[in-house]
Amino acid sequence: MHLIIDADDTLWENNIYFERAIEEFFDFLNHSTLTRAEARAALNEIERANAGAHGYGARAFANALKTCYLHLTERHLDQDEIATVMRFGERILQQDIELIPGVSETLQILSARHELTIFTKGQLEEQQMKIDRSGIADLFNRHEIVSEKNETSYLDLIQRANLDPGQSWMVGNSPKSDINPALAVGLGAVFIPHEHTWSLEHSTVDDAGDRLIVIERFNQLLDHF
């Protein structure tokens, strides 16, 4: 059996740090008429538009905050303020890696039973840094970092790693990037919802019968694999 496992918000916490930065950004913006929900909608649109050109990660996020600030600010533009806005995102790069409860212990057991691959999307240097600092990198047979996780990238992974889709499962928290495209190319999928999954990763999970498993905690993988 081969388990392909997402990284951000599956193995370790990630989006909570972006959410905290967004709240600090909105406090700093202090818009006189827009509600936080309206400002968030504007930021979401900027992040969605920028993803194709700038990808994902803390640096792309910092650029999105800067663009949003330039678009929404009611004050005279000040370079020091722009630098402050950028730091809200960039300092995420220095955030300690916080493994989700049960991950390390579960991976130690799974790695003795199956082949494991980390499959994560984002900026190569950022994602590799997180993998290197996680303390669990050696428990995986492969580390795969891609700019986008879609049907094409899953097919490429299947070919590169010579996987048998019928004996391979994708494990992750994102319906959009982890579950639906994996199911679409014939992989099994294990959905582990995370309450702080990025809003742009939300989607309806495709119905795949016995090729889809839904669990609440990472250590419940041991009940199935």
C-alpha positions in Angstrom: 0.0 0.0 0.0 1.2 3.5 -0.8 -0.1 6.5 1.3 0.3 10.0 -0.2 -0.1 12.5 2.5 -0.7 16.3 2.4 1.5 18.5 4.6 -0.1 21.8 5.5 -3.1 21.4 7.9 -2.8 17.6 7.6 0.6 16.9 9.2 1.1 20.3 10.8 -0.8 23.5 11.5 -0.6 26.1 8.8 -3.6 28.2 8.1 -4.1 29.3 11.7 -1.0 31.5 11.3 -2.4 33.1 8.2 -5.7 33.7 9.9 -4.0 35.5 12.8 -2.0 37.6 10.3 -5.2 38.5 8.5 -6.8 39.7 11.8 -3.8 41.8 12.5 -3.9 43.2 9.0 -7.6 44.2 9.4 -6.8 45.9 12.7 -4.0 47.8 11.0 -6.2 48.7 8.0 -8.9 50.0 10.3 -11.3 50.7 7.5 -14.0 53.3 8.3 -16.8 51.7 6.3 -16.0 48.2 5.3 -16.9 45.4 7.6 -14.2 42.7 8.3 -16.3 40.3 6.1 -16.2 42.8 3.2 -12.5 43.4 3.6 -12.0 39.6 3.7 -14.0 39.1 0.5 -11.7 41.6 -1.2 -8.6 39.8 0.1 -10.0 36.5 -1.0 -10.5 37.8 -4.5 -6.9 39.1 -4.6 -5.5 35.8 -3.4 -7.6 33.9 -5.9 -6.5 36.1 -8.8 -2.8 36.0 -7.7 -2.5 32.3 -7.2 -1.8 31.5 -10.8 1.0 34.0 -11.1 2.5 34.0 -7.6 1.5 30.5 -6.2 1.0 29.8 -2.6 2.8 30.4 0.7 3.9 33.2 3.0 5.6 35.3 0.4 2.6 35.1 -2.0 0.3 35.9 1.0 2.4 38.9 1.9 2.1 40.3 -1.6 -1.7 39.7 -1.5 -1.9 41.7 1.8 0.1 44.5 0.1 -2.2 44.6 -2.9 -5.2 44.6 -0.7 -3.8 47.4 1.5 -3.0 49.5 -1.6 -6.6 48.9 -2.8 -8.4 49.5 0.4 -6.4 52.0 2.5 -8.0 55.3 3.2 -4.7 56.8 4.3 -1.8 58.4 2.3 0.4 55.6 1.1 3.5 55.3 3.4 6.3 52.9 2.7 6.8 52.1 6.3 3.2 51.1 6.6 3.5 48.9 3.4 6.5 47.3 5.0 4.5 46.6 8.1 1.8 45.0 6.0 4.3 42.8 4.3 5.8 41.6 7.6 2.4 40.3 8.7 2.8 37.7 6.0 6.5 37.2 5.9 7.0 36.4 9.6 5.0 33.2 9.0 8.2 31.9 7.5 9.8 31.9 11.0 6.8 30.2 12.7 7.7 27.0 14.5 6.4 23.8 12.9 3.5 22.5 15.2 2.7 18.9 14.3 -1.0 18.0 14.6 -1.6 15.7 17.6 -0.9 12.0 16.8 1.0 12.7 13.6 4.5 11.6 14.7 3.4 8.5 16.5 1.0 7.4 13.7 3.6 8.0 11.0 6.2 5.8 12.8 3.8 2.9 12.7 2.6 3.6 9.1 6.1 3.9 7.8 6.8 0.4 8.9 3.8 -1.0 7.1 3.6 1.1 3.9 5.4 3.4 1.6 4.7 7.1 2.4 5.0 10.2 0.2 4.6 13.8 1.3 2.7 15.6 -1.5 2.3 19.3 -0.9 1.8 22.4 -3.0 3.4 25.8 -2.7 6.7 27.6 -3.2 9.4 25.1 -3.4 11.8 26.7 -0.9 9.1 27.4 1.7 7.6 24.0 1.6 11.0 22.2 1.7 12.0 24.4 4.7 8.9 23.2 6.5 9.5 19.6 5.7 13.1 19.9 6.8 12.1 21.5 10.1 9.2 19.2 10.8 11.2 16.3 12.4 9.3 13.7 10.4 10.9 14.0 7.0 12.8 10.7 7.4 9.6 8.8 7.9 8.7 9.3 4.2 10.0 7.6 1.2 9.4 10.6 -1.1 8.9 14.3 -0.8 7.0 15.9 -3.6 6.4 19.6 -3.9 4.3 21.0 -6.8 2.9 24.4 -7.7 -0.7 23.1 -7.9 -2.5 20.0 -6.9 -4.9 19.0 -9.6 -5.6 16.0 -11.8 -2.5 16.6 -13.9 -0.2 16.8 -11.0 -1.6 13.5 -9.5 -1.2 11.7 -12.8 2.3 13.0 -13.0 3.0 11.7 -9.5 1.5 8.3 -10.3 3.8 8.0 -13.3 7.0 9.3 -11.5 6.5 7.0 -8.5 5.2 4.1 -10.5 2.1 3.9 -8.3 -0.8 1.5 -8.6 -3.8 3.7 -8.1 -5.9 0.9 -6.8 -3.3 0.4 -4.0 -2.7 4.1 -3.3 -4.5 6.6 -1.1 -4.3 10.3 -0.8 -4.7 11.7 2.7 -5.5 15.3 3.3 -7.8 18.1 4.6 -8.6 19.9 1.4 -11.5 18.8 -0.8 -10.3 21.0 -3.6 -6.6 19.9 -3.7 -6.4 16.6 -1.8 -9.6 14.7 -2.2 -11.5 15.4 -5.4 -8.6 15.4 -7.9 -7.1 12.3 -6.3 -10.5 10.5 -6.7 -10.8 11.7 -10.2 -7.6 9.9 -11.3 -8.5 6.7 -9.6 -6.7 7.0 -6.2 -8.5 6.3 -3.0 -8.8 9.3 -0.6 -8.9 9.8 3.1 -10.5 13.1 4.1 -9.5 14.5 7.5 -11.4 17.8 7.9 -9.6 20.6 9.6 -11.7 23.4 11.1 -9.2 26.1 9.9 -8.8 24.9 6.3 -8.3 27.9 4.0 -11.6 29.1 2.6 -10.3 28.9 -1.0 -9.7 25.2 -0.5 -13.4 24.5 0.4 -15.5 22.4 -1.9 -18.1 19.6 -1.9 -16.4 16.3 -1.5 -17.1 14.0 -4.4 -19.0 10.8 -3.6 -16.7 7.8 -4.3 -18.2 5.0 -2.4 -15.6 2.7 -0.7 -12.7 4.7 -2.3 -13.4 7.6 0.1 -12.8 7.3 3.8 -13.6 10.2 6.2 -12.0 10.3 9.6 -11.8 12.9 12.4 -8.2 12.5 13.6 -4.9 11.6 12.0 -4.3 8.6 14.3 -7.5 7.0 13.0 -5.5 6.1 9.8 -4.3 3.1 11.8 -7.8 1.7 11.8 -7.7 1.5 8.0 -4.1 1.0 7.0 
